[in-house]
Amino acid sequence: MSQTARGAAAWPLARVRGWDLWRTPRAMLAFVLTVEVLTVLVSSCVLINTRADVSDLARLAVLLVLWVVFEEASNRIARMRVRLATYGYVDMTSVWTFGAALILPPGVAIVLCLVVLVHAWVRHGRSSGMRAYRQAFVGAVVIDSCLTARLVLDLFPDGVSGAGKPVQVLLALAVTMLVYDAVNFFVLYTGIYLAVRPIKLTELLQTRQDAALEIATLCLGGLTALALANQPLLAVLVVPPLFVLERSVLTKQLEVAATTDAKTGLLNAATWQSMAQHELARARREDQAAALLIIDMDNFKLINDTYGHIAGDTVLRAVADCLVRELRQYDAIGRFGGEEFVAVLSGVDELAAVAVSERVRQQIQLLEVATEVGEVAPMTGLSASIGISCFPEHGTELEDLLHAADSALYAAKRAGRNRVVVCPL
C-alpha cells in the first residue's frame, strides 16, 4: 500500500480517535455504548421477526412521501433554526417517528426512524458540527422510545383504530405519548447527567416553549396515525399545519436572537435599556420606588487567563442563571458587556435592594462551575461586586441611575471587591 493510500485510510480513524466521546467520564461512555449496543441487538431481533403486509408497506410509503414533501418545503426554515439554536434543538421528526410507532409494525417503524434520522444528520447535523456518534445515540434513544411506546400501545386492544370508541383511543394516545416522551427524556438526559455532574433535575427540564413544541409534534404524529388507520388520504392534511408550526418557531427564535445575549440568554444591552426605560416610566407614573443594580465579576480576567475563554463563558452563564433564580421573574435582567450584568428592580427601595444584592452576592460565592465536560473539581471561589442606585433618590432618568450605580460599583472595587455598595446621596 502506498503512503498516500495509507494516509487516506488512517484519516477516518484519526477523526474517530479525536472524538470528545473518549474523553468523557467512563460512566457516561459505558452508558452510551450500552444503550447503542442494546438498541442494535433489540432492533435486529425485531426486524428479523417482523412480518409486514401490503397495507403496512403502503402506510410506510405514505409516511415517507409526506416526510419528503415536508422536508423539501421546510428545508430553508430548518437550516435557519439549526443555526439559531443555542442549546438543544426540538425538530419535527417526532411527527413521523411517533406516527410510525403507532400505526406500523415495530420493524417497519425502525426502518422509517433510521431513514428519517440519518437524513436529518446528513442534511442538518453535519453542517451544525454535530458528531456522528451523537446522532447515533439520539437515534438509539428515538428507536427505544418508539419500541417502548408500541409495547404500551399493544396493551390497548383496539390501538388507534378503535372505531366508535373515541375515549379509549384518546386514552391510548395520551398514555403512549407520555411513555414516548418519558423514555426519550430520561435516557437522553441520563447521559448528560453522567457527563456533567453535579446537575439538578430542574436544569435538565425543557423550557415551556420546547415542551409545548414537543407535545405539538407528538399530537400531529398521533393524528397522522389516526388518519392512516381510518382515512389515509387525510394524512396529507398534516403537512400544512406542520409547516406553519415550524415557521412560527423560527419567528420566535429570531425574536429571541434579536433581544437576548447569546452567551447568557439574558437581555442584550439594547433590549435591557428599552425595558429599563419602560420600568422607570411606570415607576414615575405610579409614584413607586425602583432600584438599579450593576453586578461585576471580580478578577474575571484571571479566570480567562487561568481556565480559558470557554470556561469564562461558562462562568458567565452560571452567574446569569444565578441572577434569574435569585431575582423576580418580571425584573429586567441583562448583560451589559464583558463580565458586567445589570438589573432593574421595580417597587424596591434602598433597604430591600441591599438585601437582594447581598443574597445575590452570597449565591455567586457558592457557585461551583465545571470548566469542561466531566471535570472532577469544579471552579469555586467566584465573587462579584455590586453597585446600587435608587429611583428617584439618585435620579429619575436611566442615564443618571446608571452613572450613580457605576460610581457605587467602583467604590466597591476600591474597598476590596466582593461587596455591595449604595451610591451616596
C-alpha positions in Angstrom: 0.0 0.0 0.0 1.3 3.4 -1.0 2.0 6.1 1.6 -0.9 8.2 0.1 -3.3 5.2 0.4 -2.2 4.6 4.0 -2.8 8.2 4.8 -6.3 8.1 3.3 -7.2 5.0 5.3 -5.8 6.5 8.5 -7.7 9.8 8.2 -11.1 8.5 9.2 -9.6 6.6 12.2 -7.8 9.8 13.3 -11.1 11.6 13.2 -12.7 8.9 15.3 -9.9 9.0 17.8 -10.3 12.8 18.1 -14.0 12.5 19.2 -14.5 14.0 22.6 -16.6 11.0 23.4 -13.4 9.2 24.5 -12.6 12.0 27.0 -15.9 11.8 28.7 -16.3 10.1 32.1 -16.3 6.3 32.0 -19.8 6.0 33.4 -21.2 8.2 30.6 -19.1 6.4 27.9 -20.3 3.0 29.3 -23.9 4.2 29.4 -23.9 5.5 25.8 -22.3 2.4 24.4 -24.6 0.1 26.4 -27.7 1.9 25.1 -26.5 1.8 21.5 -25.4 -1.9 21.6 -28.7 -3.0 23.3 -30.7 -0.9 20.7 -28.9 -2.6 17.9 -29.5 -6.1 19.3 -33.2 -5.5 20.1 -33.8 -3.8 16.8 -32.1 -6.7 14.9 -34.4 -9.2 16.7 -37.5 -7.0 16.0 -36.5 -6.7 12.3 -36.0 -10.4 11.9 -39.4 -11.2 13.5 -41.4 -8.5 11.8 -43.9 -9.5 9.2 -45.3 -6.7 7.1 -48.2 -6.9 4.6 -49.0 -4.7 1.7 -51.1 -2.3 3.8 -48.1 -1.8 6.2 -45.8 -1.1 3.3 -48.4 1.3 1.8 -48.6 3.2 5.1 -44.8 3.3 5.2 -44.7 4.8 1.7 -47.3 7.4 2.6 -45.4 8.5 5.7 -42.1 8.7 3.7 -43.8 10.7 0.9 -45.3 13.1 3.4 -42.0 13.4 5.2 -40.1 14.2 1.9 -42.7 16.8 1.0 -42.4 18.5 4.4 -38.6 18.3 4.4 -38.3 19.9 1.0 -40.9 22.6 1.8 -39.3 23.5 5.2 -35.6 22.9 4.4 -34.6 26.5 4.5 -36.5 27.2 7.7 -35.0 24.1 9.4 -31.5 25.2 8.5 -32.1 28.6 10.0 -33.5 27.0 13.1 -30.4 24.8 13.5 -28.1 27.9 13.2 -30.1 29.8 15.7 -30.3 27.0 18.3 -28.1 27.7 21.3 -28.8 24.6 23.4 -30.8 21.7 22.1 -33.0 21.6 19.1 -36.5 20.3 19.0 -37.1 19.2 15.4 -40.3 17.9 13.8 -39.2 14.3 13.3 -41.4 13.1 16.2 -44.4 13.5 13.9 -43.1 10.8 11.7 -41.3 8.5 14.2 -44.2 8.6 16.7 -46.8 8.2 14.0 -44.8 5.2 12.7 -44.7 3.7 16.2 -48.5 3.9 16.4 -49.5 2.6 13.0 -46.7 0.4 11.6 -45.3 -3.0 12.8 -42.2 -2.3 15.0 -39.7 -3.5 12.5 -41.1 -1.2 9.8 -41.2 1.7 12.2 -37.5 1.1 12.9 -36.8 1.4 9.2 -38.6 4.7 9.0 -36.8 6.0 12.0 -33.4 5.1 10.5 -34.2 6.8 7.2 -35.5 10.0 8.9 -32.7 10.3 11.4 -29.9 9.5 9.0 -31.3 12.1 6.6 -31.6 14.7 9.4 -28.0 14.3 10.3 -26.7 14.4 6.7 -28.8 17.4 5.9 -28.6 19.4 9.1 -26.4 17.7 11.7 -23.1 17.7 9.8 -23.5 21.4 8.8 -24.0 22.3 12.5 -20.9 20.4 13.6 -22.8 17.5 15.3 -20.7 14.4 15.6 -21.9 11.2 14.0 -21.7 9.3 17.4 -24.0 11.9 19.0 -26.6 11.4 16.2 -26.2 7.6 16.7 -27.0 7.9 20.4 -30.0 10.2 19.6 -31.2 7.7 17.0 -30.9 4.9 19.5 -33.0 6.9 22.0 -35.7 7.6 19.4 -35.9 3.9 18.4 -36.1 2.9 22.1 -38.9 5.4 22.6 -40.8 4.0 19.6 -40.4 0.4 20.7 -41.5 1.2 24.3 -44.4 3.3 23.1 -45.5 0.4 20.8 -45.3 -2.1 23.7 -47.6 0.2 25.8 -50.0 0.7 22.8 -50.4 -3.1 22.4 -51.9 -3.1 25.9 -54.9 -1.4 24.4 -56.9 -3.9 22.4 -58.0 -1.6 19.6 -54.9 0.6 19.5 -55.5 3.7 17.4 -58.1 2.2 15.1 -60.9 1.6 17.6 -63.8 2.9 15.6 -66.6 4.2 17.7 -64.5 4.3 20.9 -63.0 7.8 20.9 -62.4 7.8 24.7 -60.3 4.6 24.5 -58.4 5.9 21.5 -57.7 9.2 23.2 -56.5 7.4 26.3 -54.3 5.1 24.3 -52.8 8.1 22.5 -52.2 10.1 25.7 -50.5 7.2 27.6 -48.4 6.3 24.6 -47.3 10.0 24.1 -46.4 10.2 27.8 -44.3 7.0 27.6 -42.6 8.0 24.3 -41.6 11.4 25.8 -40.6 10.0 29.1 -38.2 7.4 27.6 -36.7 10.0 25.3 -36.2 12.4 28.2 -34.7 10.0 30.8 -32.4 8.1 28.5 -31.1 11.2 26.8 -30.5 13.2 29.9 -29.1 10.3 32.0 -26.2 10.6 29.6 -26.0 14.3 30.2 -26.1 13.8 33.9 -23.3 11.3 33.8 -21.2 13.7 31.7 -21.8 16.9 33.7 -22.2 16.4 37.4 -23.4 17.7 39.8 -26.6 18.9 37.9 -30.1 19.4 39.1 -33.1 17.7 37.5 -34.7 21.2 37.0 -31.8 22.2 34.8 -32.5 19.3 32.5 -36.2 20.0 32.0 -37.2 21.6 28.8 -38.3 25.2 28.6 -42.1 25.7 28.3 -41.7 26.5 24.6 -39.7 23.4 23.8 -42.1 21.2 25.9 -45.1 22.7 24.0 -43.4 22.1 20.7 -42.6 18.5 21.6 -46.3 17.9 22.6 -47.5 19.6 19.4 -45.4 17.3 17.2 -46.5 14.2 19.1 -50.1 15.3 18.7 -49.6 15.7 15.0 -48.0 12.3 14.9 -51.0 10.8 16.6 -53.4 12.5 14.2 -51.3 11.2 11.3 -51.6 7.7 12.6 -55.3 8.0 13.1 -55.7 9.3 9.6 -53.7 6.4 8.1 -55.7 3.9 10.1 -59.1 5.2 9.0 -58.8 7.7 6.1 -55.3 7.5 4.6 -55.8 10.4 2.2 -56.5 12.7 5.1 -52.9 12.3 6.3 -51.9 14.8 3.7 -53.6 17.5 5.9 -50.8 17.2 8.5 -48.2 18.9 6.3 -49.6 22.5 6.1 -50.0 22.9 9.9 -46.7 21.3 10.5 -45.0 23.8 8.1 -46.8 26.7 9.8 -45.7 25.4 13.2 -42.0 25.2 12.1 -42.2 28.7 10.6 -43.7 30.1 13.8 -41.0 28.5 15.9 -38.4 30.1 13.6 -40.1 33.5 14.1 -39.8 33.1 17.9 -36.2 32.1 17.6 -35.4 35.2 15.5 -37.2 37.3 18.1 -35.2 35.8 20.9 -31.9 36.1 19.0 -32.6 39.8 18.4 -33.3 40.6 22.1 -31.1 38.3 24.1 -27.4 37.9 24.8 -26.1 34.8 23.0 -23.7 33.8 25.8 -26.0 34.1 28.8 -29.6 34.1 27.5 -30.3 37.3 29.3 -31.5 40.5 27.7 -28.8 42.2 25.5 -27.8 45.7 26.3 -30.1 47.5 23.8 -33.2 45.4 24.8 -32.4 45.9 28.5 -32.2 49.6 28.2 -35.5 49.7 26.5 -37.1 47.6 29.2 -35.4 49.6 31.9 -36.8 52.8 30.4 -40.2 51.3 30.4 -39.9 50.3 34.1 -38.7 53.7 35.2 -41.6 55.4 33.3 -44.1 53.2 35.1 -42.4 54.0 38.4 -42.8 57.7 37.7 -46.5 57.2 36.7 -47.3 55.2 39.8 -45.0 57.1 42.2 -43.1 53.9 43.1 -39.6 53.2 44.1 -37.1 51.3 42.0 -33.5 50.2 42.2 -30.8 49.6 39.6 -28.1 47.1 40.2 -24.7 46.7 38.3 -23.1 43.4 39.1 -19.5 43.0 38.0 -17.5 39.8 38.4 -14.3 40.2 40.4 -10.9 39.3 38.8 -12.7 37.9 35.7 -9.6 38.3 33.5 -7.7 35.9 35.8 -10.4 33.3 35.2 -10.0 33.7 31.4 -6.2 33.6 31.7 -6.2 30.5 34.0 -9.0 28.4 32.6 -9.5 29.8 29.1 -12.2 31.9 27.5 -14.6 28.9 27.0 -14.5 28.4 30.8 -15.1 32.1 31.2 -18.2 31.9 29.1 -19.4 29.0 31.3 -18.9 31.2 34.3 -21.0 34.0 32.7 -23.8 31.5 32.0 -23.7 30.2 35.6 -23.9 33.8 37.0 -26.7 34.6 34.6 -28.6 31.6 35.8 -28.0 32.6 39.4 -29.4 36.1 38.8 -32.5 34.6 37.1 -33.0 32.3 40.2 -32.5 35.0 42.8 -34.3 37.9 41.2 -38.0 38.0 40.4 -39.4 36.7 37.1 -40.5 40.2 36.0 -37.3 42.0 36.9 -35.4 43.3 33.9 -32.0 41.5 33.9 -29.4 41.9 31.2 -25.8 41.5 30.3 -24.3 45.0 29.8 -21.0 43.8 28.3 -17.9 41.8 29.3 -18.5 40.4 32.8 -21.0 43.1 33.8 -24.7 42.5 34.4 -27.5 44.9 35.1 -30.9 44.7 36.7 -33.8 47.0 37.4 -36.0 46.0 40.4 -39.3 47.7 40.3 -41.1 48.6 43.6 -37.9 48.0 45.6 -36.5 50.7 47.9 -32.8 51.0 49.1 -33.2 48.7 52.1 -34.8 45.9 50.1 -32.3 46.4 47.2 -29.3 45.9 49.6 -30.9 42.8 51.0 -31.5 41.3 47.5 -28.0 42.3 46.4 -26.4 40.7 49.4 -28.3 37.5 48.7 -27.2 37.5 45.0 -23.5 38.2 46.1 -23.6 35.2 48.5 -25.1 32.9 46.0 -22.5 33.8 43.4 -19.8 32.9 46.0 -21.5 29.4 46.4 -21.4 28.6 42.7 -19.5 25.6 41.5 -18.8 25.8 37.8 -17.4 22.9 35.8 -14.8 24.2 33.3 -15.0 21.3 30.9 -17.1 18.2 30.4 -16.6 15.7 33.2 -14.1 17.8 35.2 -13.9 16.4 38.7 -13.1 19.6 40.6 -15.4 22.5 39.6 -14.3 26.1 39.7 -15.2 27.7 43.1 -14.5 30.9 44.9 -16.2 33.3 42.5 -17.2 36.7 43.7 -18.9 39.8 42.4 -19.1 43.5 43.4 -22.5 45.2 43.2 -23.3 48.9 42.9 -26.8 50.2 43.6 -28.7 53.3 42.7 -32.2 54.1 43.7 -35.1 55.9 41.9 -35.9 58.7 42.5 -33.2 59.5 45.1 -30.2 59.2 42.7 -32.0 60.3 39.6 -35.1 59.9 37.5 -33.5 59.1 34.2 -31.8 55.8 33.2 -28.5 57.5 32.3 -28.3 59.2 35.8 -29.1 55.9 37.6 -26.5 54.0 35.6 -23.9 56.6 36.4 -24.8 56.5 40.1 -24.7 52.7 40.2 -21.4 52.7 38.3 -19.9 55.0 40.8 -21.0 52.7 43.6 -19.6 49.8 41.8 -16.2 51.4 41.6 -16.4 52.3 45.3 -17.0 48.5 46.0 -13.9 47.6 43.9 -11.7 50.1 45.7 -12.9 48.9 49.1 -11.6 45.4 48.3 -14.3 43.8 46.0 -16.9 41.2 46.8 -19.2 43.6 48.5 -22.4 45.7 47.9 -22.3 49.5 47.9 -25.1 52.0 47.5 -24.3 55.3 45.8 -24.3 58.0 48.4 -26.7 60.9 48.1 
